[in-house]
């Protein structure tokens, strides 16, 4: 048993969508979350910049004595997972792409038409396609980047016509042309607009990596005997820009009254 917290990080607030499923599945676990809200979005940045930011945040989480790091960001998982594992040998580090790819490969067949939406970096990396095809090479997969989604979500522009129009701009032709029936939300921000997508395209089956990753977290904790027995710390949410949007999104995603929570601003000057 190990009562140390699990470290999560994301380019902003999207990775928060992983926390509620984790707390429901493993209620004794406590987390330290880092959202790099001052430097979001990552999806349009150079891979070298993403690697630098990710190493800085991972260093902070390791210094905070976490027992595991969960990369709650598709862009970082697509570009930095192996490098971070080399940087911190012996520390379990889980990316968000593998669990979702496995879920698709196991549940879909030759007749399915799979779509992936994500940031420019994630889509360009072809990380989802490569992993899915390794497990199930006969699947038909198509991908499209949707770069305006993350900035809109970070600003809380979700339940309105602007978001719906943005979704339709990217997905109307994509879904119709490729006859998509299964859609992977290839960014942890995107579960926050799942209701919008389902309203516009009710025929789609949605794959949410933010939920799929919880299975991998549990499996890794169990295999290493790291499950918490008596949690002795509160859940702490760090942000490089502790904005009202960040706190409001935490309230939106899950009922924080059920958990002990602390919000802390992280000074980016400490990175220098």
C-alpha positions as a printed Julia matrix, in Angstrom:
272×3 Matrix{Float64}:
   0.0    0.0     0.0
   1.1    3.57   -0.7
  -0.79   6.65    0.48
   1.19   9.16   -1.56
  -0.82  11.12   -4.15
  -1.05  10.45   -7.88
   0.3   13.28  -10.03
  -1.75  14.43  -13.02
  -0.83  17.14  -15.49
  -2.27  18.77  -18.58
  -1.7   21.84  -20.72
  -4.7   23.44  -19.0
  -7.98  22.39  -17.46
  -8.87  19.55  -19.87
  -7.13  16.89  -17.8
  -9.61  17.58  -15.02
 -12.0   15.32  -16.95
  -9.89  12.35  -15.78
 -10.28  13.16  -12.09
 -13.97  12.48  -11.53
 -13.86   8.94  -13.04
 -10.75   8.2   -10.96
 -12.33   9.37   -7.71
 -15.4    7.26   -8.36
 -13.37   4.15   -9.19
 -10.65   4.63   -6.54
 -12.12   6.86   -3.81
  -9.2    6.39   -1.42
  -6.69   7.9    -3.83
  -5.62  11.51   -3.59
  -4.22  13.56   -6.45
  -1.99  16.51   -7.22
  -3.1   18.11  -10.46
  -1.09  20.63  -12.46
  -2.77  22.63  -15.22
  -0.41  24.82  -17.25
  -3.12  27.39  -17.85
  -0.66  30.25  -18.37
   0.9   28.53  -21.4
  -2.07  26.69  -22.87
  -2.79  25.51  -25.54
   0.05  23.08  -26.23
  -1.52  21.64  -29.38
  -0.18  24.35  -31.69
   3.31  24.6   -30.14
   6.57  23.05  -31.39
   7.3   19.56  -30.04
  10.56  20.84  -28.5
   8.62  23.43  -26.51
   6.1   20.83  -25.36
   8.93  18.56  -24.21
  10.52  21.39  -22.2
   7.23  22.34  -20.51
   6.41  18.71  -19.75
   9.81  18.02  -18.19
   9.43  21.08  -15.96
   6.01  20.0   -14.72
   7.04  16.38  -14.24
  10.03  17.58  -12.18
   7.63  19.53   -9.96
   5.36  16.52   -9.46
   8.3   14.26   -8.6
   9.51  16.85   -6.08
   5.98  16.72   -4.63
   6.54  13.01   -3.88
   3.9   11.5    -6.16
   3.78   7.72   -6.56
   2.7    7.86  -10.21
   2.42  10.42  -13.0
  -0.59  10.43  -15.31
  -0.19  12.47  -18.48
  -3.75  13.74  -18.8
  -2.98  15.38  -22.13
  -3.07  13.75  -25.54
  -0.57  16.22  -27.01
   2.01  15.47  -24.31
   1.32  11.73  -24.47
   1.92  11.8   -28.22
   5.24  13.65  -27.95
   6.84  13.1   -24.53
   5.77   9.82  -22.91
   8.9    7.81  -23.67
  11.23  10.7   -22.79
   9.58  11.18  -19.4
   9.84   7.46  -18.67
  13.57   7.62  -19.41
  13.89  10.76  -17.26
  12.24   9.06  -14.27
  13.06   5.35  -14.4
  11.19   3.29  -11.83
   8.32   5.78  -11.53
   5.13   4.58  -13.26
   4.13   7.09  -15.93
   0.92   6.52  -17.89
  -0.13   8.29  -21.07
  -3.74   8.72  -22.11
  -3.53   7.44  -25.69
  -2.74   3.75  -25.14
  -5.86   2.92  -23.03
  -8.23   4.5   -25.55
  -6.48   2.9   -28.5
  -6.83  -0.48  -26.85
 -10.54   0.09  -26.14
 -11.15   0.93  -29.81
  -9.09  -2.0   -31.11
 -10.95  -4.45  -28.88
 -14.48  -3.14  -29.43
 -14.49  -2.22  -33.13
 -14.44  -4.37  -36.23
 -13.83  -4.15  -39.95
 -17.26  -2.62  -40.55
 -16.67   0.35  -38.24
 -15.54   3.76  -39.45
 -13.46   5.41  -36.71
 -12.83   9.13  -36.42
 -10.27  10.86  -34.23
 -10.42  14.53  -33.26
  -7.54  16.25  -31.49
  -5.0   19.05  -31.52
  -2.68  19.65  -34.47
   0.27  18.02  -32.7
  -1.7   14.93  -31.65
  -3.2   14.39  -35.1
   0.11  15.01  -36.89
   1.84  12.44  -34.65
  -0.56   9.69  -35.79
  -0.15   8.21  -32.31
  -3.73   6.93  -32.16
  -3.69   5.42  -35.65
  -0.37   3.69  -35.08
  -1.36   2.16  -31.74
  -4.8    1.07  -32.94
  -3.41  -0.51  -36.1
  -0.78  -2.38  -34.09
  -3.62  -4.02  -32.17
  -6.18  -4.29  -34.97
  -4.74  -3.55  -38.44
  -8.03  -4.01  -40.31
  -9.76  -0.98  -38.8
 -10.62   2.07  -40.93
  -9.42   5.25  -39.2
  -9.63   8.92  -40.14
  -8.43  11.94  -38.16
  -8.9   15.71  -38.11
  -7.43  18.48  -35.97
  -9.83  20.94  -34.34
  -7.59  23.78  -33.11
 -10.28  26.21  -31.95
 -11.9   23.8   -29.45
  -9.34  24.12  -26.64
  -9.2   27.95  -26.51
 -13.01  28.12  -26.46
 -13.25  25.51  -23.69
 -10.52  27.22  -21.64
 -12.6   30.4   -21.81
 -15.74  28.57  -20.7
 -17.44  29.04  -24.08
 -19.25  25.72  -24.16
 -23.03  25.84  -23.91
 -23.7   28.3   -26.69
 -24.0   28.7   -30.43
 -20.34  29.65  -30.91
 -19.15  26.24  -29.76
 -21.81  24.39  -31.75
 -20.88  26.29  -34.92
 -17.21  25.51  -34.35
 -17.99  21.8   -33.95
 -20.07  21.79  -37.13
 -17.33  23.65  -39.02
 -14.85  20.83  -38.38
 -17.07  17.78  -38.17
 -20.05  18.09  -40.54
 -18.12  17.2   -43.7
 -15.62  14.96  -41.89
 -18.31  12.69  -40.42
 -20.45  12.62  -43.55
 -17.6   12.08  -46.04
 -15.9    9.3   -44.07
 -19.18   7.79  -42.76
 -17.84   7.94  -39.19
 -19.75   5.85  -36.62
 -17.2    5.87  -33.76
 -15.5    9.06  -32.58
 -12.46   9.24  -30.29
 -12.23  12.42  -28.22
  -8.47  12.76  -28.71
  -8.03  15.64  -26.28
  -8.95  15.68  -22.59
 -10.69  19.02  -23.09
 -13.18  17.44  -25.49
 -15.31  15.51  -22.95
 -16.45  18.96  -21.81
 -18.19  19.37  -25.18
 -19.38  15.77  -25.45
 -22.99  16.87  -24.9
 -22.66  19.33  -27.79
 -21.27  16.63  -30.08
 -23.93  14.08  -29.12
 -26.68  16.65  -29.69
 -25.38  17.42  -33.18
 -24.48  13.81  -34.12
 -26.66  11.46  -32.03
 -25.71   8.46  -34.17
 -22.08   8.48  -33.05
 -20.53   6.15  -30.5
 -18.15   8.24  -28.4
 -14.85   6.93  -26.98
 -13.7    9.02  -24.01
 -10.0    8.46  -23.14
 -10.5   10.32  -19.84
 -12.54   7.35  -18.63
 -10.51   4.62  -20.33
  -7.3    5.69  -18.59
  -8.74   4.91  -15.14
  -8.56   1.18  -15.95
  -4.84   1.49  -16.68
  -4.25   3.48  -13.5
  -5.95   0.84  -11.38
  -4.07  -1.99  -13.07
  -0.7   -0.27  -12.58
  -1.37   0.56   -8.93
  -2.49  -2.99   -8.18
   0.47  -4.59   -9.95
   2.94  -2.45   -7.97
   1.04  -2.65   -4.65
   0.58   1.14   -4.69
  -3.13   1.41   -3.88
  -3.92   3.85   -1.07
  -5.29   2.46    2.17
  -5.65   5.5     4.45
  -5.48   8.73    2.47
  -3.76  11.4     4.53
  -3.7   14.38    2.18
  -6.14  16.57    0.33
  -6.55  16.85   -3.42
  -4.47  19.77   -4.61
  -5.03  21.59   -7.89
  -2.16  23.74   -9.1
  -2.42  26.11  -12.02
   0.23  28.32  -13.6
  -2.58  30.88  -13.9
  -5.16  30.23  -11.19
  -8.04  31.88  -13.0
 -11.71  31.97  -12.16
 -12.32  29.73  -15.21
 -10.03  27.04  -13.77
 -11.84  26.96  -10.4
 -15.26  27.13  -12.04
 -14.39  24.2   -14.3
 -13.47  22.07  -11.3
 -16.89  22.84   -9.84
 -18.47  21.99  -13.18
 -16.75  18.63  -13.59
 -17.38  17.15  -10.16
 -18.87  17.93   -6.78
 -15.87  19.17   -4.81
 -17.83  19.17   -1.55
 -17.31  15.39   -1.51
 -13.53  15.79   -1.33
 -10.93  17.85    0.5
  -9.59  20.28   -2.09
  -6.94  23.0    -2.13
  -6.32  25.42   -5.01
  -2.81  26.83   -5.46
  -1.22  29.15   -7.97
   2.19  28.03   -9.25
   4.71  30.74  -10.06
   6.29  30.05  -13.45
   9.38  32.0   -12.37
  10.41  28.93  -10.37
  10.94  27.15  -13.7
  13.75  29.53  -14.64
